[in-house]
């Protein structure tokens, strides 16, 4: 991807000619993106302008659009239109159009789906995000025969209106996203005319009742996302979901496990974390015969029992952590595959008698007040790795009244092992006739499947054709400059460290079953992604700590998408990163560019990584972070720590699952909380050790899942959360700043705890909130005597405890 920056363009003068000339100059680029800072037009940046620009490009993205109307003339040939920030936009008008496939509008005043939607006969993707929709009439989607994805996240939709009469053709919709709206009831029968539906997302609404009023089947539905609502009634008796694999009802208001289940024969995982459950009757799960995992943690469960005999032949794991469980009874349960039961942090006083019933299982009762007599009786289970308990080195480290000795028995058990499942042979010095690769590898392959060289001293390493080793590792190849491999159907892992290789081995494609490639601390200076194309099983590539300065994109679309899931480029010398460059790696799950020299991070064309869960970009020099073209539906956390940002980025793509964001140790001066409205389920915000002076909210903001805000060790003198609605906020830390009065946050966030430790708080402000300090909802700097305070004065909090403050 090549981006051409054109600066200001005046379309009333020579703007069109300038764009055309830039395209001609860069015509050899496979992808070309034009960036215009300011566009000057005669009347509007839509309408006739779109006709002119469509002769030069297929796609257009507006970072800011300032008119109340956006017009797409009839016959326009653009295939994608994106409007990222359109705070004045109220109307979209489209003439008959047979080209437009994607329409994306964000941060606008639209209060309904455009009435001319049916004019876009080829439309496949419709995204209207963070606008003012209050209702959705499904009738409006009926005439778009190719519309597969509809995303209406973060509007104000309170009501859904069903299709009024059966359509002539079923709707092709596969993805429908209604997250972060205001729905209070959901009837799944409403979408019966969407038989291809694969993904329905209603997280973060206000749904109380979830039901299906008439028998309905969704044969393709694999994702049903309903967490973070207020569900008290969940009735799916009329629902058939033959492909649904997992269902998470986390963060709702259920007081009992639902009993009315429809047919879900492939359901493997069910989660009911953070509800208001008191009891668990395992017999309910008999309606879900293929369950593998049951997760009911962080609730108020007191007992687990089984009212009628139950067999779950595939069940592998049960988690009941952080509840209030005092009794567990699995009598009548038959779980032949069960290997883990976790009862961490409950109120059990005896270890449940489960090992005879489930001989293959492991049991964790860590964090329970277990009696020593119960623990002593099962000491061997602990030694065998079957039972997990709270452990410590000394009694003083235990939070219990007593302890039992385990260490001696463990050592004796290890020494008694006569048979090892794995055998490793260590050779201090290997003497060969010529080289420790080539023919030697053929001989050694008759004795082992894996070989590791602690030191390899030759400049060439040769893997003969048809060698049968599955793993080769060279830890120190200080003279190694070349890898030569013949055609190989066995090698799955190749790891090279501390070598002189300056390029990916040209014979990489000969290793046709290779799954993992590691080249660490070597001399690579460039990476041409083309070299990875022919390794169709390659899932892990780690090139950490080389000298890579430049990445070259794939030059022509491959016949098959690449299988890479993990890509490591940490500790290299990259200065620029375009995430669009990896578009042919759709399975990418982890991407690591920490410790480079990246200044600009962007995605120059719309790109989706549906599986990306880890994106590591800290410890660079980033000043520009623009992900408006990036869709990361699975990303949970993003840390921009240790970069050079002077402002919190404002150009964000779609990251609907983002739960944690960190921007520690940057050069920020102000924090506008309103920016985080783009992340509807955000749970934690961390902006510490920067130079922040003020925190404010420019527009009202609701983050229903936000639990923690850390703003430690900045230079904050003022903080204003007016307009903020954070119903789950439990902790705000402002430690190590310059605040002189305790911010008035408790009325707005009544359940939160606030830390202003190490701030120059005035005594008058501290005195007014003395009860908060003693109730441990306000944390301040304390000491035993005034001489221990670093302030001019103090107030008495308790006997022998002062609150340090300034008079």
Residue pairs with C-beta under 8 A, 6 or more apart in sequence:
1 31
1 33
1 553
1 578
1 580
1 581
1 604
1 605
2 26
2 29
2 31
2 32
2 33
3 33
3 34
3 35
3 578
3 602
3 604
4 22
4 26
4 32
4 33
4 34
4 35
5 35
5 37
6 18
6 19
6 22
6 34
6 35
6 36
6 37
7 36
7 37
7 38
8 36
8 37
8 38
8 39
8 40
9 15
9 18
9 19
9 36
9 38
9 39
9 40
10 40
11 39
11 40
11 41
11 42
11 49
11 52
12 40
12 41
12 42
15 39
15 40
16 52
16 56
19 34
19 53
19 56
20 56
22 34
23 32
23 34
23 56
26 32
30 553
30 555
30 556
31 553
31 580
31 604
31 605
33 604
33 605
34 57
39 45
41 49
44 67
44 69
44 71
45 62
45 65
45 66
45 67
46 65
46 67
46 69
46 70
46 71
46 72
47 71
47 73
48 73
50 60
50 71
50 72
50 73
50 76
50 78
51 73
51 76
53 60
53 78
54 76
54 77
54 78
57 78
58 77
58 78
58 79
58 80
59 78
59 79
59 80
59 81
59 82
59 605
59 606
60 78
60 80
60 81
60 82
61 82
61 83
61 84
61 606
61 628
61 629
62 82
62 83
62 84
62 85
62 86
63 84
63 85
63 628
63 651
64 84
64 85
64 86
65 83
65 85
65 86
65 88
65 89
66 86
66 88
67 88
67 89
68 88
68 89
68 90
68 91
68 109
69 89
69 90
69 91
69 92
69 93
70 83
70 86
70 89
70 91
70 92
70 93
71 92
71 93
71 94
72 78
72 81
72 92
72 93
72 94
72 95
72 97
72 100
73 95
74 95
74 96
74 97
74 119
75 95
75 96
75 97
75 98
76 95
76 97
76 99
76 100
77 99
78 99
78 100
79 99
79 100
79 101
79 102
80 100
80 101
80 102
80 103
80 104
80 606
81 100
81 102
81 103
81 104
82 102
82 104
82 606
82 628
82 629
83 89
83 104
83 105
83 106
83 108
84 104
84 106
84 107
84 628
84 651
85 106
85 107
86 105
86 106
86 107
86 108
87 107
87 108
87 109
88 108
88 109
89 105
89 108
89 109
89 110
90 108
90 109
90 110
90 111
91 110
91 114
92 103
92 105
92 110
92 114
92 116
93 114
93 116
94 100
94 114
94 116
94 117
94 119
94 120
95 116
95 119
96 119
96 121
97 119
97 120
97 121
97 122
98 121
98 122
99 122
100 120
100 122
100 123
101 122
101 123
101 124
101 125
102 123
102 124
102 125
102 127
102 606
103 120
103 123
103 125
103 126
103 127
104 125
104 127
104 129
104 606
105 127
105 128
105 129
105 131
106 127
106 128
106 129
106 130
106 131
107 129
107 130
107 131
108 128
108 130
108 131
108 132
109 131
109 132
110 128
110 131
110 132
110 133
111 131
111 132
111 133
111 134
112 133
112 135
113 126
113 128
113 133
113 136
113 137
113 140
113 141
115 140
117 123
117 126
117 140
117 141
117 143
117 144
118 140
118 143
118 144
120 144
121 144
121 145
121 146
122 146
123 144
123 146
123 147
124 146
124 147
124 148
124 149
125 147
125 148
125 149
125 151
126 144
126 147
126 149
126 150
126 151
127 149
127 151
127 654
128 151
128 152
128 155
129 151
129 152
129 153
129 154
129 155
129 654
130 153
130 154
130 155
130 677
130 678
131 155
132 155
132 156
133 152
133 155
133 156
133 157
134 155
134 156
134 157
134 158
134 159
135 157
135 158
135 159
135 160
135 161
136 152
136 157
136 159
136 160
136 161
136 178
137 161
138 160
138 161
138 162
138 163
138 190
138 191
138 193
139 161
139 163
139 164
141 147
141 150
141 171
141 173
142 163
142 167
142 171
142 193
145 169
145 172
146 172
147 171
147 172
147 173
148 172
148 173
148 174
148 175
148 196
149 173
149 174
149 175
150 173
150 175
150 176
150 177
151 175
151 177
151 654
152 177
152 178
152 181
153 177
153 178
153 179
153 180
153 181
153 201
153 654
153 656
153 680
154 179
154 180
154 181
154 677
154 678
154 680
155 181
156 181
156 182
157 178
157 181
157 182
157 183
158 181
158 182
158 183
158 184
159 183
160 178
160 183
160 186
160 190
162 190
163 193
166 193
167 193
170 193
170 194
170 195
170 196
171 193
171 194
171 196
172 196
173 191
173 194
173 196
173 197
174 196
174 197
174 198
174 199
174 220
175 197
175 198
175 199
176 191
176 194
176 197
176 199
176 200
176 201
177 199
177 200
177 201
177 656
178 200
178 201
178 202
178 205
179 201
179 202
179 203
179 204
179 205
179 225
179 656
179 680
179 681
180 203
180 204
180 205
180 680
180 681
180 704
181 202
181 204
181 205
182 205
182 206
183 202
183 205
183 206
183 207
184 205
184 206
184 207
184 208
184 209
185 207
185 208
185 209
185 210
185 211
186 202
186 205
186 207
186 209
186 210
186 211
186 226
187 211
187 212
187 213
188 210
188 211
188 212
188 216
188 218
188 236
188 239
189 212
189 213
189 214
189 216
189 238
191 197
191 200
191 216
191 218
192 214
192 216
194 218
195 217
195 218
195 219
195 220
196 220
197 218
197 220
197 221
198 220
198 221
198 222
198 223
199 221
199 222
199 223
199 225
200 221
200 223
200 224
200 225
201 223
201 225
201 656
202 225
202 226
202 229
203 225
203 226
203 227
203 228
203 229
203 656
203 680
203 681
204 228
204 229
204 680
204 681
204 704
204 705
205 229
206 229
206 230
207 226
207 229
207 230
207 231
208 229
208 230
208 231
208 232
208 233
208 253
209 231
209 232
209 233
209 235
210 226
210 229
210 231
210 233
210 234
210 235
210 236
211 233
211 234
211 235
211 236
211 238
212 235
212 236
212 237
212 238
212 239
212 262
213 238
214 238
215 238
215 240
216 238
216 239
216 240
217 239
217 240
217 241
217 242
218 239
218 240
218 241
219 242
219 243
220 243
221 241
221 243
221 244
222 243
222 244
222 245
224 241
224 244
224 247
225 248
226 247
226 248
226 249
226 252
227 248
227 249
227 250
227 251
227 252
228 250
228 251
228 252
228 681
228 704
228 705
229 251
229 252
230 252
230 253
231 249
231 252
231 253
231 254
232 252
232 253
232 254
232 255
234 249
234 252
234 254
234 258
234 260
235 258
235 260
236 258
236 260
236 261
236 262
236 264
237 260
237 261
237 262
238 262
239 262
239 263
239 264
240 262
240 263
240 264
241 262
241 263
241 264
241 267
242 263
242 264
242 265
242 266
243 266
244 264
244 266
244 267
245 266
245 267
245 268
245 269
246 267
246 268
246 269
246 270
246 271
247 264
247 267
247 269
247 270
247 271
248 269
248 270
248 271
248 273
248 295
249 258
249 270
249 271
249 272
249 275
250 271
250 272
250 273
250 274
250 275
251 273
251 274
251 275
251 705
252 274
252 275
253 275
253 276
254 272
254 275
254 276
254 277
255 275
255 276
255 277
255 278
256 277
256 278
256 279
257 272
257 277
257 280
257 281
257 284
257 296
258 284
259 284
261 284
261 287
261 288
264 288
265 289
265 290
266 290
267 288
267 290
267 291
268 290
268 291
268 292
268 293
268 314
269 291
269 292
269 293
269 295
270 285
270 288
270 291
270 293
270 294
270 295
271 295
271 296
272 295
272 296
272 299
273 295
273 296
273 297
273 298
273 299
274 297
274 298
274 299
275 299
276 299
276 300
277 296
277 299
277 300
277 301
278 300
278 301
278 302
279 301
279 302
279 303
279 304
279 305
280 296
280 301
280 303
280 304
280 305
280 320
281 305
281 306
281 307
282 304
282 305
282 306
282 310
282 330
282 333
283 306
283 307
283 308
283 309
283 310
285 291
285 294
285 310
285 312
286 308
286 310
286 311
286 312
289 312
289 313
290 313
290 314
291 312
291 314
291 315
292 314
292 315
292 316
292 317
292 337
293 315
293 316
293 317
293 318
293 319
294 315
294 317
294 318
294 319
295 318
295 319
296 319
296 320
296 323
297 319
297 320
297 321
297 322
297 323
298 321
298 322
298 323
299 323
300 323
300 324
301 320
301 323
301 324
301 325
302 323
302 324
302 325
302 326
302 327
303 325
303 326
303 327
303 328
303 329
304 320
304 325
304 327
304 328
304 329
304 330
305 327
305 328
305 329
306 329
306 330
306 331
306 332
306 333
308 332
309 332
309 333
309 334
310 332
310 333
310 334
311 333
311 334
311 335
312 333
312 334
312 335
313 334
313 335
313 336
313 337
314 337
315 335
315 337
315 338
316 337
316 338
316 339
316 340
317 338
317 339
317 340
317 341
317 342
318 338
318 340
318 341
318 342
319 342
320 328
320 341
320 342
320 343
320 346
321 342
321 343
321 344
321 345
321 346
322 344
322 345
322 346
323 345
323 346
324 346
324 347
325 343
325 346
325 347
325 348
326 346
326 347
326 348
326 349
328 343
328 348
328 352
328 354
330 352
330 354
330 357
330 358
333 357
335 358
337 360
338 358
338 360
338 361
339 360
339 361
339 362
340 361
340 362
340 363
340 364
341 354
341 358
341 361
341 362
341 363
341 364
342 363
342 364
343 352
343 363
343 364
343 365
343 368
344 364
344 365
344 366
344 367
344 368
345 366
345 367
345 368
346 365
346 367
346 368
347 368
347 369
348 365
348 368
348 369
348 370
349 368
349 369
349 370
349 371
349 374
350 370
350 371
350 374
351 363
351 365
351 370
351 374
351 375
351 377
351 378
351 387
352 363
352 365
354 361
354 363
355 361
355 363
355 378
355 381
355 386
361 386
362 385
362 386
362 387
362 388
363 381
363 386
363 387
363 388
364 387
364 388
365 387
365 388
365 389
366 388
366 389
366 390
367 390
368 390
369 400
370 389
370 390
372 402
372 403
372 404
375 382
375 389
375 404
376 404
378 387
379 404
379 406
379 409
380 409
381 387
382 388
382 389
382 406
383 406
383 409
383 410
383 413
384 413
390 398
390 399
390 400
391 406
392 398
392 403
395 402
395 403
425 448
430 436
432 440
435 458
435 460
435 462
436 453
436 456
436 458
437 456
437 458
437 460
437 461
437 462
437 463
438 462
438 464
439 464
441 451
441 462
441 463
441 464
441 467
441 469
441 472
442 464
442 467
444 451
444 469
445 467
445 468
445 469
448 469
449 468
449 469
449 470
449 471
450 469
450 470
450 471
450 472
450 473
451 469
451 471
451 472
451 473
452 473
452 474
452 475
453 473
453 474
453 475
453 476
453 477
454 475
454 476
455 475
455 476
455 477
455 478
456 474
456 476
456 477
456 479
456 480
457 478
457 479
458 479
458 480
459 479
459 480
459 481
459 482
459 500
460 480
460 481
460 482
460 483
460 484
461 474
461 477
461 480
461 482
461 483
461 484
462 484
462 485
463 469
463 472
463 483
463 484
463 485
463 486
463 488
463 491
463 511
464 486
465 486
465 487
465 488
466 486
466 487
466 488
466 489
466 490
467 486
467 488
467 490
467 491
468 490
469 490
469 491
470 490
470 491
470 492
470 493
471 491
471 492
471 493
471 494
471 495
472 491
472 493
472 494
472 495
473 493
473 494
473 495
473 496
474 480
474 495
474 496
474 497
474 499
475 497
475 498
476 497
476 498
477 496
477 497
477 498
477 499
477 500
478 498
478 499
478 500
479 499
479 500
480 496
480 499
480 500
480 501
481 499
481 500
481 501
481 502
482 501
482 505
483 494
483 496
483 501
483 505
483 507
484 505
484 507
485 491
485 505
485 507
485 508
485 510
485 511
486 507
486 510
487 510
487 512
488 510
488 511
488 512
488 513
489 512
489 513
490 513
491 511
491 513
491 514
492 513
492 514
492 515
492 516
492 537
493 514
493 515
493 516
493 518
494 511
494 514
494 516
494 517
494 518
495 516
495 517
495 518
495 520
496 518
496 519
496 520
496 522
497 518
497 520
497 521
497 522
498 520
498 521
498 522
499 519
499 521
499 522
499 523
500 522
500 523
501 519
501 522
501 523
501 524
502 522
502 523
502 524
502 525
503 524
503 526
504 519
504 524
504 527
504 528
504 531
504 532
506 531
508 514
508 517
508 531
508 532
508 534
508 535
509 534
509 535
511 535
512 535
512 536
512 537
513 537
514 535
514 537
514 538
515 537
515 538
515 539
515 540
516 538
516 539
516 540
516 542
517 535
517 538
517 540
517 541
517 542
518 540
518 542
519 542
519 543
519 546
520 542
520 543
520 544
520 545
520 546
521 544
521 545
521 546
522 546
523 546
523 547
524 543
524 546
524 547
524 548
525 546
525 547
525 548
525 549
525 550
526 548
526 549
526 550
526 551
526 552
527 543
527 548
527 550
527 551
527 552
527 569
528 552
529 551
529 552
529 553
529 554
529 581
529 582
529 584
530 552
530 554
530 555
532 538
532 541
532 562
532 564
533 554
533 558
533 562
536 560
536 562
536 563
537 563
538 562
538 563
538 564
539 563
539 564
539 565
539 566
539 587
540 564
540 565
540 566
541 564
541 566
541 567
541 568
542 566
542 567
542 568
543 568
543 569
543 572
544 568
544 569
544 570
544 571
544 572
544 592
545 570
545 571
545 572
546 571
546 572
547 572
547 573
548 569
548 572
548 573
548 574
549 572
549 573
549 574
549 575
550 574
551 574
551 577
551 581
553 581
554 584
557 584
558 584
561 584
561 585
561 586
561 587
562 584
562 585
562 587
563 587
564 585
564 587
564 588
565 587
565 588
565 589
565 590
565 611
566 588
566 589
566 590
567 582
567 585
567 588
567 590
567 591
567 592
568 590
568 592
569 592
569 593
569 596
570 592
570 593
570 594
570 595
570 596
570 616
571 594
571 595
571 596
572 593
572 595
572 596
573 596
573 597
574 593
574 596
574 597
574 598
575 596
575 597
575 598
575 599
575 600
576 598
576 599
576 600
577 593
577 596
577 598
577 600
577 601
577 602
578 602
578 603
578 604
579 601
579 602
579 603
579 607
579 609
579 627
579 630
580 603
580 604
580 605
580 607
580 629
582 588
582 591
582 607
582 609
583 605
583 607
585 609
586 608
586 609
586 610
586 611
587 611
588 609
588 611
588 612
589 611
589 612
589 613
589 614
590 612
590 613
590 614
590 616
591 609
591 612
591 614
591 615
591 616
592 614
592 616
593 616
593 617
593 620
594 616
594 617
594 618
594 619
594 620
595 619
595 620
596 620
597 620
597 621
598 617
598 620
598 621
598 622
599 620
599 621
599 622
599 623
599 624
599 644
600 622
600 623
600 624
600 626
601 617
601 620
601 622
601 624
601 625
601 626
601 627
602 624
602 625
602 626
602 627
602 629
603 626
603 627
603 628
603 629
603 630
603 653
604 629
605 629
606 629
606 630
606 631
607 629
607 630
607 631
608 630
608 631
608 632
608 633
609 630
609 631
609 632
610 633
610 634
611 634
612 632
612 634
612 635
613 634
613 635
613 636
614 635
614 637
615 632
615 635
615 638
616 639
617 625
617 638
617 639
617 640
617 643
618 639
618 640
618 641
618 642
618 643
619 641
619 642
619 643
620 642
620 643
621 643
621 644
622 640
622 643
622 644
622 645
623 643
623 644
623 645
623 646
625 640
625 643
625 645
625 649
625 651
626 649
626 651
627 649
627 651
627 652
627 653
627 655
628 651
628 652
628 653
629 653
630 653
630 654
631 653
631 654
631 655
632 653
632 654
632 655
632 657
632 658
633 654
633 655
633 656
633 657
634 657
635 655
635 657
635 658
636 657
636 658
636 659
636 660
637 658
637 659
637 660
637 661
637 662
638 655
638 658
638 660
638 661
638 662
639 660
639 661
639 662
639 663
639 664
639 686
640 649
640 661
640 662
640 663
640 666
641 662
641 663
641 664
641 665
641 666
642 664
642 665
642 666
643 665
643 666
644 666
644 667
645 663
645 666
645 667
645 668
646 666
646 667
646 668
646 669
647 668
647 669
647 670
648 663
648 668
648 671
648 672
648 675
648 687
649 675
650 675
652 675
652 678
652 679
655 678
655 679
656 680
656 681
657 681
658 679
658 681
658 682
659 681
659 682
659 683
659 684
659 705
660 682
660 683
660 684
660 686
661 676
661 679
661 682
661 684
661 685
661 686
662 686
662 687
663 686
663 687
663 690
664 686
664 687
664 688
664 689
664 690
665 688
665 689
665 690
666 690
667 690
667 691
668 687
668 690
668 691
668 692
669 691
669 692
669 693
669 694
670 692
670 693
670 694
670 695
670 696
671 687
671 692
671 694
671 695
671 696
671 711
672 696
672 697
672 698
673 695
673 696
673 697
673 701
673 721
673 724
674 697
674 698
674 699
674 700
674 701
676 682
676 685
676 701
676 703
677 699
677 701
677 702
677 703
679 703
680 703
680 704
680 705
681 704
681 705
682 703
682 705
682 706
683 705
683 706
683 707
683 708
684 706
684 707
684 708
684 709
684 710
685 706
685 708
685 709
685 710
686 708
686 710
687 710
687 711
687 714
688 710
688 711
688 712
688 713
688 714
689 712
689 713
689 714
690 714
691 714
691 715
692 711
692 714
692 715
692 716
693 714
693 715
693 716
693 717
693 718
694 716
694 717
694 718
694 719
694 720
695 711
695 716
695 718
695 719
695 720
695 721
696 718
696 719
696 720
697 720
697 721
697 722
697 723
697 724
699 723
700 723
700 724
700 725
701 723
701 724
701 725
702 724
702 725
702 726
703 724
703 725
703 726
704 725
704 726
704 727
704 728
705 728
706 726
706 728
706 729
707 728
707 729
707 730
707 731
708 729
708 730
708 731
708 732
709 729
709 731
709 732
709 733
710 733
711 719
711 732
711 733
711 734
711 737
712 733
712 734
712 735
712 736
712 737
713 735
713 736
713 737
714 736
714 737
715 737
715 738
716 734
716 737
716 738
716 739
717 737
717 738
717 739
717 740
718 739
719 734
719 739
719 743
721 743
721 745
721 748
721 749
724 748
726 749
729 749
729 751
729 752
730 751
730 752
730 753
731 752
731 753
731 754
731 755
732 745
732 749
732 752
732 753
732 754
732 755
733 754
733 755
734 743
734 754
734 755
734 756
734 759
735 755
735 756
735 757
735 758
735 759
735 779
736 757
736 758
736 759
737 756
737 758
737 759
738 759
738 760
739 756
739 759
739 760
739 761
740 759
740 760
740 761
740 762
740 765
740 806
741 761
741 762
741 765
742 754
742 756
742 761
742 765
742 766
742 768
742 769
742 778
743 754
743 756
745 752
745 754
746 752
746 754
746 769
746 772
746 777
746 778
752 777
753 776
753 777
753 778
753 779
754 772
754 777
754 778
754 779
755 778
755 779
756 778
756 779
756 780
757 779
757 780
757 781
758 781
759 781
760 791
760 806
761 780
761 781
761 805
761 806
762 805
762 806
762 807
763 793
763 794
763 795
763 805
763 806
763 807
765 805
766 773
766 780
766 795
766 803
766 805
767 795
769 778
770 795
770 797
770 803
772 778
773 779
773 780
773 797
773 803
774 797
774 798
780 803
780 804
780 805
781 789
781 790
781 791
781 803
781 804
782 797
782 801
782 802
782 803
782 804
783 789
783 794
783 801
783 802
783 804
784 800
784 801
784 802
785 802
786 793
786 794
786 802
788 804
789 802
789 804
790 804
791 804
791 805
791 806
792 806
792 807
793 805
793 806
793 807
794 802
794 803
794 804
794 805
795 802
795 803
795 805
796 802
796 803
797 803
